[in-house]
């Protein structure tokens, strides 16, 4: 998604200190976990979520007004 467009969406950039980096093409990577969360990604760990193995969301805890803890499980 274009960085300027993403920055205009309330709640998409949640980092208090540094927003997700603008890529060389002017875009920012957006990561979505369906029905759980959607936000700009500051990490550069995978080219796409398709590279990750399947996970299960085991639990979601609200840890204050702006924080969530997501517990995931991997199939081995």
Phi, psi and omega in degrees: 000141176303135186303314182297321178294316180295321180297334180279349180273115181302132176085354182284326174255110186250352180298132180285330186260312188222128177287163177303147184289146173281127179285169182304329180274004179089000181265170172230144179280131177248129179249132180233130169253108189310131179067007180240304188198154175211124179197166177294141183255126177268351183274162178230038190280323181229150175288325177207160179294342176297340176283343182275148176281160183299143176230160173244137174278117183268324184197144174235121178247138171273121182248057183105177186297327186242009185230140174232148172245124181248123177260125181242155176236145179251142171275127183263000000 
